[in-house]
Amino acid sequence: MQSVVYQKVSEFKKKYPLTISWRLRQHSKVIDLHLNPGEVVKYAFAAQKNDNPLDIITTNVVALTNKRILIGQKRLFFGYFFTAITPDMFNDLKVSMGIIFGKVYIDTVKEFVPFSNIQKEALPEIETCITEYMMEEKKKYGQLNTHANG
């Protein structure tokens, strides 16, 4: 059975083939390991997790679920890197476009996460998915905090 994360990131890669990314199946497996029960993958994309257009070896898969943003990278020999961004930690999103590639920056309470070497035509789709998701989730968090404090 094919992973939902891998299926979604493959769809992204077919739609935007100029995006520089490698080993998508292995990176998707990292996210699969950390999916919680009841967590549903809504969207996934791949990019280089850095701000340097010449660094093309740091591919990460980014997945939006119904609960959080997950970022996974399988290391070449052993181990992996995994990051989860919950809606309460999300601050802002920045998009920049160059001649061929674009960048997406996710600003969280703790860090600034850059993603580069993304085909520029993919930028509006990524921005829309992340922004709409976060606005919806922030509303839920606002309601939870109101009930908790009231």
Stockholm file with secondary structure:
# STOCKHOLM 1.0

chainA/1-150         MQSVVYQKVSEFKKKYPLTISWRLRQHSKVIDLHLNPGEVVKYAFAAQKNDNPLDIITTNVVALTNKRILIGQKRLFFGYFFTAITPDMFNDLKVSMGIIFGKVYIDTVKEFVPFSNIQKEALPEIETCITEYMMEEKKKYGQLNTHANG
#=GR chainA/1-150 SS CCCHHHHHHHHHHHHCTTSCCCCHHHHHHHHHHHCCTTCCEEEEEEEESSSCTTCCSCEEEEEEESSCEEEEEECSSSCEEEEEECGGGEEEEEEEECSSEEEEEEEESSCEEEEEEEEGGGHHHHHHHHHHHHHHHHHHHHHHHHHHHC
#=GC SS_cons         CCCHHHHHHHHHHHHCTTSCCCCHHHHHHHHHHHCCTTCCEEEEEEEESSSCTTCCSCEEEEEEESSCEEEEEECSSSCEEEEEECGGGEEEEEEEECSSEEEEEEEESSCEEEEEEEEGGGHHHHHHHHHHHHHHHHHHHHHHHHHHHC
//
